[in-house]
Amino acid sequence: MASLNAPVSVRSSAEIPLRPAASTRAGTTRTARLPIGEHRPSVPGGRFSPTAFVGEAVPFTVTAFREGHDRIGVHLRMTSPTGVTTLHRLSPLNDGFDRWRVSVAPLEQGTWTFRFETFADDFATWQHAADLKIAAGVDAALMREIGARLFEAAASERTRPAAEKRTLTTAAKALRDEAVSDDAALTIVRDPHLAAGFAARPVASLVSVHEEQTMLVERERAGVGAWYEFFPRSEGAERLPDGTVRSGTFRTAAKRLPGVAAMGFDVLYLPPIHPIGEVNRKGPNNTLTPSPGDPGSPWAIGSAAGGHDTVHPDLGTLEDFRAFVTAASEVGLEVALDLALQAAPDHPWVSAHPEWFTTLPDGSIAYAENPPKKYQDIYPINFDNDPEGIKAEVLRIVRHWIAQGVKIFRVDNPHTKPLQFWEWLIATVNAEHPDVVFLAEAFTRPAPLQALAQIGFQQSYSYFTWRNTKSELEEFFTWISDETADFMRPNLFVNTPDILTEYLQFGGRPAYKVRAALASTAGASYGVYAGYELYENVARPGSEENIDNEKYEYKFRDWDRAEQAGNSLAPYLRRLNEIRRAHPALRQLRGLHVQRTDDDAILAYVKHLDAALSPTGESDTIIVVANVDPHSARETTVHIDPTLWGLPRGVAYDVEDLLTGARWTWGEHNYVRLDAFVEPVHILAVKERS
C-alpha cells in the first residue's frame, strides 16, 4: 500500500486519507450488494482504455444506489504508473438518477488503474434519521444511543486522528447525557466538523469493490497545443530575374521560427518534406499542365531523389533538417511532420514493390481519388497484398524521423488505410517512445473518426471547420467536451491548405477573428495554416480551396510589412495565445458548458477549473460570448449559470474582457452588444470579489 507521504501524483477536488482496500469483491458489478451502473471515463464497447493527458481534470462519474432509504458513499481508488495510490470521495449529483462524481487531474504519464468502491455510509444514514426524528420528538433517545455507539466505534479506529477521537468521545457522552436537551443533541447531529471528519474517514459497512479499470495518461502535448502550419519551401523563396523561383530551404525557413513563436504557438507542422514526383506533377491550381520549375504537391511523395526517408534536395540535407528542429526547440516550438502513406508514380517503391499498389486490368496503377477530386500524381497504398512488408517499411520510416528529433506526426487521411494497421503501428511506436503523438487528418464519418481515436490516435481533425452557426457550434462543442472526451481529442484547425470555407470566403475580417477565438478557447488544441493571419480568402472557383493554392506553387508573403500596415491578424492570434497560457481552464477539453442567449447568432459558453485542480492553485473561470454572424451587430441577453463555479444564483460578480480590457459587473442575466466590425467576441475572466 502506498504511503501517505508518497509523491503528489494527482490534483483532486476531494482526495481523502488513504485507507486499506476492502477484501470484498463485487464480482458482477450489477449484482453486487451495493451495485453500480454506468461509469466514466470509459470507451464504448469496453475494449479500449479511456485516455487523458497530464494535468487534465478528468470527471469520474458512476451510477450507484442501494435498496431502501439508507445512505451510501462512493470512493474512487486510483493507482499511478509508479504505484502511488490515492482515494477520492465522490459527491452525489442529486439529479434523481443516482449519479456520483469527482474530478481528478492525474500528474503522471503512463497507464493508471482505478476502481469504484461503494459502501453503506453508517454516519450519513444515522445523521439523516436522527435529524428528522429528534426534531420531531420521535425515538429521540434511541437515535441518540445509536449515534453514541457509532461515535464510540469510530473513536476506536486506529487510523483516526487523536484530536478527532477526543471530539467523538465527547460527543458520544453528550448524546447519552440526560442533562443535554434534544435541541442541544441536534447541534451534534448537525455539526459540520463532525460531518467533515466522517466524510474523510467514513464508518463503512457492506463495502463492495468493483472491477478495476485502466486509463492511459499521455504527455500534455498529446492534448494541449497551439499549432501553426507552413510550407518551408515558401519561407525564403525568391523570384529570380528570369522569372524562375529559388526554393526556400530549412535554413531560410528557420528565420520564420521566431515570428511563429512570438505569436504564441507551441507546435510547427510541416507538410511533407520529401522529394516530389516528376511524373504527372500538378501545376498551379491543380492543373495537369505544369511548367518547368513548378514545384508540385508535397503530398506526391517520391522521385529518383528518394522517398519517405529522404529530404527534398531543394530544402537542404538531413543535417539541415536536424538543425531546423533544434532551432525550433530553442524558441519553444516542437516540429510536427506529415506522415502520408502514398507515393508518386516515380517513387522508388513503385518499381521495387509493385505489389504495394493496385494494378488495374489494363496494367496501369490506380491513382488516388476522392470524388470529385482526382490525384493523378499520387498512388494509394494497397495494404492487402504484402501487409507485413508495408508494416516493416512504415515502422522503419517512423523510427527514422524520430531519430531526427520528431515526436509528432500529422497523419494524412488515415481513414483510407486499415484500422488494424494504425492500431499496431501506434502501439508499437508508443511502446518504444511514449512521448510520440499522432494526429489523424480524419475528415470522415463519425464511426471511423471515433474508431481511429479509440485505437490510439492522440488527436484528430474534426468537423469544427464546417460548424459555423450558433446551433451547430453548441451541438459540436458539447459533443467534443463531453460525449467523446474520454477517448477523442479534437484539434480545431481554422483552415488548411485544402479547406477555405464559405464562412471565411465571404465573412471578411470579422469571420477570421470569430473562428480563431472559438478554436482557441473551446478546444485544448487548435491550429492555423499560414496565410490565415493575412486574411487570404479568395477561393478557386467551384472549390473550397484558396486560389493559387500553396500545395502547387510557392507563396511570397511579407509578414512584417502586413503587420506594420495593420493588415495582419497576428496581434490578435498573439493575444489569444497569451490568454490561453494565462488561463488553465482554456487548456482543458472537458468542462465546457453552453449557456443560453436570446439571439440566434450569439453563442455563449463557460469553462471553469476548480482551484484544487488548477496548476496555479487558483480557480479559473472564463466566459466566451461570440457573435457568429460576421455581417452584423447583435444585442441580446446572455443567461449565465454562476453555480458552475460555485457562486449562488442572484449574486453579482465582476468580469474583465481579456481582449479589450473592459470591465463590467455581471449576474445571471446580462445585456451584450457585439458588433462584428469592431469586436465580435468577448473573452471574459470572472474576477472573485474579496
N, C-alpha and C positions, 0 to 999 in steps of 0.2 A: 504494500500500500504506500502511496506517495506521502511524503512528509508535508505537514502544514507549512514548513519553511521552504518548500520547493520553489524553483524559479517561477516567475509570473508567466503563465502560458496563455492566459485569456484576459480579456476585459469583459465584465459581466454586470448586468443591472441587478442581479440577485444571487450572487455567489454566497454560499453559506459554508460553515465549517465542515470539513470532510468527516464522514462517519463511516464505519465499516459497512461494506456491501452486504446486503441480506443474502442468505443462502437459499431462500425460497425462489425457485424459478417459476415463471408463469406458464411455461410450455406454450401451448397455442394461446396467443395473447387474447383472443376474443372469448376464451373460456376460462381465463384466469379468475381468481377470487375477486380481484378488483381489475376488471378488464380495461383495455384501451382500444380505441378505434384508429381512425386515420391519423397519421402523423406527418410532420415535415420537419427538416428538409427530406425530400425523397424524390426519386425519379420514377415516372410511370413505368410499370412493368416489373420494377424491383431488381432488374439485372445489374444496373449500373449504380455507382455511388453518386450521391449529390456532391456538388463542389462549392468551394468558397475560395476567397483569396485572403491573404494575411491582413488582418485588421478589419475585415468585413463584418458588419453587425448582422449576424445570422439569426433570424427568428426561429426558435424551436417551438412547434405547436403540436398538441396532441389532444384527441378526444378521450376523456377519462370520466368514469362515473361508477356509482355503486347503487345497490338496491336501497330503497327507503330514503330516510332523511338524514342519516348520519353523514358527517363531513369527511372528505378525503383530502389528501395532499398529493402532489406530484413532484418528483425530483428528476433532474437530468444529471446523469453521471457521465462525464467526459474524460477521456484519456488521450493525452497528446502523443505525437510520434516518439517523444523521448521518455514517455512513461509517467508524466505528471498527471495525476487525477484530480479533478475538481468536481464539486457538487453545486447544483444551482436549483433554486426553488422556483417552480412555475407559479404564475398567478392565474386565477380564473378570469376569463373574459366576461363572464356573467352575461352572455349573449343568448342564453336559452338553449345552447347546443352543446353544453358540457365541454367547451374547449378551454385549453390552458396554454399559457405562453410564457417564454422567457427569451431574451435576446443575449447572445454571447458572441464576442469577437475573438476568434482564435488568432494567436500570435506566432504560432509555429507552422512552418511549411511541412507538408507530408500527410500521411494518412492518419486520421483521428478515428477513434471509436466512441460511440455514445449509445446510451440506452436510457429509457424512461423507467422509473420506479414509482409505483403507486402504493399508497398506504392509507389506512384508516387514521385520520387525524383526531386523536382522542381529546386533545385540548379544545380544538375548534368545535367538535361535537358538544362537549360539555359547556363551553362558553355560550354557544347559541341557545342551548336548552336552559341553562341557568339564567341567562339574561331575561328570557321570556317568563320563566316560572317564578323566579324570586320576585320580579317586579309585580307579578300578578298574585303573589301570595300562595302559589300552588307548589306543594312539595318543596318548600324553601329549605327546610332542614336537611332533607335528603340530598338536594342539589349541593348544599354547602359541604356535606360529608363526602360526596363523590369528588368534589373539587379538592378537598383537603387530601384525600388519598392520592389523587392524581399528582398534586404538588409534591407530596412526600416521595412518590415513586420517581418523579423527575429529579428531585434533590439527591436521590441515592445514586444517580448515574455518575460514573467516574469521569466522563468527558465533559461534564457541565462545569463552568467556571465557579470558583468558590463563592464569589460575591452573589452570583445568581442562585446558588444553593441556599445561601442565607436568606435571600429575599423570598424564595419559595417556602422555606421552613416557617418564616414569619407569617406569610400569607396563609399557610395551612392552619397554623394556630389561631389566627384571627377568624377564619371561617368556622372553626369549632367553638370559638368563644361565644357563649350565650350573651355576654355583655355587648357584643358587637351587633348592632342592628342589621336588619336585612338591607336597609339603604346603604349602610357602610359596606356590607358584603358585596353589594352591586358595584361599588367602586373598584373592588378587587377583580371582579368578573370583567370589568371594562378597562382595566389598567393597560394602557398601550405598551408599557415597558415589559410587562409580563407576556403580552401577546407577541412582541418582537422576539423575546427570548425563545418562545415556543415555535415561532416561525423559523428561526435559525436552527433550533435543536428540537424538533418535534418529538412528542411521545407517539411513536408509530407502532401500529399493530396491523396484522393481515397484510404484511408487505408482499407485493408482487413485483418481481424483477422481470422485465420484458426483454425481448430479443435484442441482441447487440447489433448495432448498425455501424457503417463506416462512412466517413466524409473525407474527400480529398481536398486539402487546403494547399493552394498554389501561391507562388510569389505574387506580390502586389501588382506587378506589371501585367500579369495574366488577366487582371480585371480592371485596372485603372490606368488611364493614359490619354494624352492628347497627341494625336498622330498628324503628321504632315507628309504629304507625298510630293516628290518632284522627280523629274527626269534628269539624271546627271548630265546627259548629253546636251541639254539645253542651257545648263548653267555654265556660262563662259563661252558658249558657242559664238562664232564670229563669222559674219558675212564678208568674204574677201572681194577685192576689186573686180574679179572676173565673174562675180555672181555666185560662185560656189560657197559652201559653208564649211568652216573648220569646226568639227565637233567639240563640244565641251568635254572635259576629262574629269577624272576623280580629283585631280589637283585643282582645276578651276572650280569644280563644284564645291570643294571644301571651303572656298571663300564665302559661299552662301550659308554655311552652317551657323556662324554667329547670328545672322539675321533670323534664321528659323528659331534658334534657341531664345533669342531676345523676345520673340512673340510668345514664349512660354510653352512651346511644345516639348514633349518628352520622347517621342518616337519619330524617326525619319524613315519613311517607307520608300524604297526604290523599286520601280518596275524592273523587269528582267535586265540584267547587265551583261548578257552573254552575246556571242556572235549572232548576227541576224541573217536569215537565209537570203540567198540571191534569187532562187527560183520562185516565180510567182510573187515576187516582192510587191507590196502595195505602195501606191503613190499617194499624193495628198488626197485627203477626204475619202480614203478607202477605194481609190480608183485602181484599175488593173493596168494602168499605163504609167509606171514610174519613169522619171527622168534620171539621167546619170547624176549621182550624188544624193538622190533621195534616200534617207536612212532606213526606211521600212519600219514595220511594227516590232517593238522589242519582244512581243509575245510569239513572233515567228522565230523560234529559237533554233540555232544551229546552222553551221555552214562548214566550208572546208577549214575554217579557222578554229573549229571546235564546237563543243556542245554545252551541256548544262554545268560542267565543271570548269568552264573557261570564261575569262573576262573578254569582252569585246575589245579588239585592238585599239579602236578609236578612243576608248575610255582610259586606257593605260594597261598596267600589268597587275598581276595578283598582289604584288608588293604595294602598288599604288592603292589598291582597294583596302588592304590592311591598314595603311596609313590613314585612309579616309575614315575607317571605322574608329581608329584611335582618336583622330581629330574630332569626330562627332562626340565620342565619350568625354573628351576634355571640356566640351561646352554643355554637357549634361544631356546629350541625345543618344538614344540607343537605335542602332540601324536595324530595320526590318527588311528582309529580302524576299522577292517574289519567288514562289515555287510553282512553276507552270509545267505540268506534265503533258507536254505536247512537243511536236517537232516540225520544223520547216522541212520542205521536201529534200533539201540538201544537208540535213543533219546527219552526222556520222551514224546514228542509229539506223537510218533508213536502209543503208547498204549493209551494215553489219548485222542487223536484226530485223529483217522484213517481217518476221512473224509477230513483231510487236505492233503491227498496223493491220488495218482491214483492207484486203485486196478484193476489188470488185470483179465481176465476171469478165469485164473487158481487159483485165490485167492492171488497171490503174489502181492507185491507192486512194481511198476515200479521204477527202478533206473535211474540215470541221464546218458544221452548220448550226445555226441557232435561228431558224426561220423567223423573220425574213433575212437575217444576216447570213452572209457567206464568208468563209475564211479560207480562200483558195491557197493562202500562204502557210496554212497550218494543217498538219496531220494529227488527228487524235490518236491516243494510245488504245490498243485493244488488249485488255488485261487477261483475256481468256486463253490465249494460245501458249503463253510462257509466263504464268504468274510468278513463279519463283525467280526467274531471271529478271523480271521487271522489279520485283521487290528488292532483290540484291543491289540492282543498279541505283534505284532511288535512295535506298539507305546509304549507299556509298556517297552519293551526291550530297545528301543532307549532312552527313558526318564531315564531308569536305568543307562545307561552308561554316559549320560550327567551329571547325579548326581555324577558320579565318576570323573568328570573333563574332559570328552572327548567332543570336539566340532567339530571334523572332522571325517566323516565316509567314508571309501572307500567301495563302494557297489559292491559286486560280481555279475557279469552277470545280470544287471538289465533289459537287453533287453529280458530276458526269463521270465519276470513277467509282469503283465498287466500295461500298461502305466497309466491308471487312478488311480491305486493303488499308484504309485510313486507321481503323481500329488497331491493326497490327503495327503500322508504322509509328503512330504516336506513342503507343505503349512501349515499343522498343526504344525509341529515341528518349522518351521521358525517363525510362528506367536507367539510362546512361547519363542523361542530362536533365534533371528535374526542372531546371530553370527555362528550358526551351518552350516557347509559346507558338502555337499555330492558330492563325486567324483564317477562318473559312470565308471565301468570297462566294457565299451561297445565296445568291438571289434566286430562290426557288420556292417550291411549295412548302407549306408548314411541316408536313411529315418528314421529308428529307432534311429540311433545315434543322429541325429539332433532333433528329437522329444523329446528325453529324456532331451536334453539341454533346449528346449523350455518350457517344463512343470516344470522346476525348478532345475535340477541338476546344481550345480555351476561349476563343472569341469567334464572333460571326458578324458579317454584314447582315443587314436586316431590311425590313420594309419601311424604315423611317423615311427614306428618300421620297417615297410616294405617299406619305401620310401628312397632309397639309391642312385640312380643315380642323376645326375645334373638335368635332365628334370623332374624327379619325384619330387624332392625336390622343384624346382622352382614352379611347379604347386601347391604342397601341402602348401608351405609357403604362397603363395598368397591367397589360399583358407581360411586358418585359420586366417590370419591377416586382411582380408577384407571381403570376401564373407559371412562368418558365424560369424564374430566377434561381431555382435550386440547381439548375444544370446548364443554362444557356446565358452567355454574356454578350449582348449586342454591342457592336462598335458603330456608333451613329455617324457615319460619314455623311457630310452635307452634299458632296458632289464627288464624282470620279471622272477619269478620262472617258468613260463610257456613258456617263449619266449627267445630263443637264436638263432638269425637269422643267415643265412649262411654268411652274411656280417661280423658278429663278429666271427663266427666259423673259417673262412678262411682268414680274413683280418689282423690278427696279431695285435700287439700293436697299429700301426697307426690307425686301424679301431676304436679302443676304444677311442682314442683321438678325431678323427673326429666326432664321434657320440655325445660324451659328449659336445664338443664345439658347435656343431649345436643346440643341445637341449637346452643348457643353454643360448644361445644368440638369437635364433629365437623365443622361447616361453617365456612367462612371468612365466610359471610354468613348471618345468621338474622334472624327478625322476630317481633314481638309485637304483637297487636292490643289496644288499650286495654281494660281490664277484666280482663285475664289476671292482673294483679297483685292483683286483688281476689277471685280465685278464683271468678269468675262461671261457674257450672257447671250451671245449670238449663236444660234444652232444651225447645223447643216440642214437645209430644207428637207422636211419629211422625216427627220430623225430627232432623237433625244440626246444628241452629242454636240459638242462645240464644233463650229465650223473651223476649218483649218486645224483639225484635231492634232494634238501633240503626239498621238500614237504614231503618226505617219510623217511628221516633219519636225524640224527644230522650232522652238519658240524663243523669241527675243523679248525680254521684259526688263524694264528698268525699275526695280523695286523701290530704290531710294527716291528717285525722281517722282514717282507716283505718290509716295507718302508725303514728300515735301509740298506737292501741289494739292494735297487734300483729296486725292483720288484713290486712296487705299483704305481698305478695311483693317489693315494691320494693327493700328492702335486699338481698335475695338476688340480684335482677337486677343491682343496682348492683355487687355483689361479682363476679358473673360477668363483667360488662363490664370491671371493673378487672383481673381475671385475664387476659382476652383482650388488653388493651392492654399488659400487662406481659410477655406471653409470645408472641413472634412465631411459635412453632410452631402456635399456635391460630389464627393468621391465614393459614394455608396450607390449601388444599383438598387438594392431593396429600400423600401420605406418611402416611396413616392405616393402622395395622396392627392388625387384630383379634387379640386374644390368647385363649388357651384358658382356660376356667374349668370347674369340676366341677359347676356348678349351672345349671339351665336358665333361671334368671331373673337370673343375674349376668353382665352384659356388661362386657367389658374391651377397651380399645384403647390404643395408644401413638401419639403424634405427636411427631416429632423433627425438629429443624432443626440442621444442622451449623453450627459456628462460622463457617466460610468463607462460608456462605450467609445468615447472620443479619445484620440491620441493626445489632445490638449488638456483633457480633464475638465473641459467646459462644454456645456451643451451648445448645440449649433442648430439654428432654425432658419431656413431660407424659404421665402415665398416668391414664386415666379408668376408674374401676370403678363401675358403677351397678347397683342393684337395680331392675329394671324391673317388678317386681311391687309395686305401691303398697300392697298389703294385708298385707304380711308382713315379718318379719325373716328374713334369709337369712345363712347362714355357709357358706363353701366355701374351696377352694384356688384361687388365681389363678396361672396359669403365665405368666411374663413372659420374653421373649427379650431379654436385655440387649445382644446383639450388634447390635441395631437402632441403638444409639447408641455402638457401638464398644467396649463393655465385654466382656471374656471371660466365658464361662459359668463359674458357680461362684464369682464374686466378689460380695461384698456391696456394697450401696450404700444411701445414705440417701434417704428421701423425706419431703416435708412436704405435709400436706393443706392446700391453699390456701383451703379453706372453713372449717376449724376450727382450723388451726394445729398440729394433732397431728403428731408426727414418729415415724417408725419406721425400722428397718433392714430392708431387703428383699433378696431374692435372686431365684432363678429360680422358686421355689415359695413362695407366701405365703398365710397364713391371713387371711381377710377376713370380717368380720361387718358387715352393713349392715341397719339397722333402718329401714324406710321411714318410721316415725313419728318418728324422731329425725333422722338424716341419711342419705338413700337413696343418696348419691353421694360418692365420693372423687374429688377432682381433685388428683393428686399431682405435685409438681415433683421431679424427680430432682436431688439435690444431689451435685456432684462432690466426691470426697474428695481432700484435698491430700496 
